[in-house]
Amino acid sequence: MLERDFGRLFMIGFYGTAFCPELQNFLLEINPAGVILFSRNIIDPEQVAQLNYSIQKFAIERLGRPLFIGVDQESGRVARLRAPFSEFPPAMLMASCESPEGTIREYAETTARELAAVGFNLDFTPVLDVLGEGIDTHNTVIGDRSFGHDPMMVANLGTILIRTMRSLGILTCGKHFPGHGGIAVDSHLELPIDLRPRDQILERDVLPFIKAIEAGTDMIMTAHVMFPSLDATCPASLSPTLIDGLLRKKLKFAGLILTDDLDMGAVSKSYSPGEAALLAYQAGTDIMLFCNSPEKAFDARRHIHEASQDEPLAEQRLNRSLSTSEALFPNLFKIHRSCNPNDVGIRNTLPSEA
């Protein structure tokens, strides 16, 4: 196994809005599973379509395989694509309207078609976190991104979203396992600790993920949250007990398991990039995200490669993650073939600047 092979365990953010030589060289060097775009990478529909098309064309020709090209297009405040792309209210507001199921279906259909039109094949949605009682929806990282306080409602609306988007070719990623909605601390800054009893978390927070698995979600993202009643040693995103034990073996999830961004303070304040990535991988994770410091993926890749040298089952372990990714390649090729950067079908209706 070459160190380069382990690059396929990472999804990477990057800077810039064009497919420049620096980005090309970076993709060749790191050999990632995919890329994730943010507002900093997006100007308008035509530009992002050209960017995504160029990235995917390059990956197929030079890396020999397609890439996951993902984005956080939830709705409300977490939506990287703004007008003229369709904009929808926060998940909680859609869930409280007169016809929530129809509204979520309309959001999912519209968003999936627009994402595919500009070359995205993955949306990091739905948010399956169940809000805890007393959690201030205005001052937390989850807040109105959640469908609400009722686990069954969260599960039902999340399932509709997953099935609708997948029917249109867009991969989905339920987040943040086993549930980020019971705490108010922002994991971008600090490590949240959820002190609720084990049974309450398993019965309340895990339910939407069970239903998402049944609905066929392609990926599940783990939470940078400590759950002492489930594992008192490390955050869920680095926990073999929660990833391999609960998610993979007990819940029988066979899709891709992703970390949240390993740049976030919840893990980066206690672990180096290499340590965090290695622990996540050893816990059973398939893809690690570095969203804002892509260069850290080189150190992380090296750590995993070095740790794998003396492991008798290292090649089998790596191939398990890679084959799980490869099972989704038909979707990636299909979206790439359907993307026409010269006619994305999304017209800029914003007033031009004087």
Helices and strands as residue ranges (DSSP letters): G 3-9, E 10-12, H 21-30, E 34-37, G 39-41, H 45-58, I 59-63, E 68-71, E 73-75, E 78-79, H 91-95, H 100-117, E 122-123, G 143-145, H 151-167, E 171-177, H 198-200, I 201-205, H 207-215, E 219-222, G 236-238, H 240-240, I 241-250, E 256-261, H 265-268, H 273-282, E 287-290, H 296-308, H 314-326, H 329-338
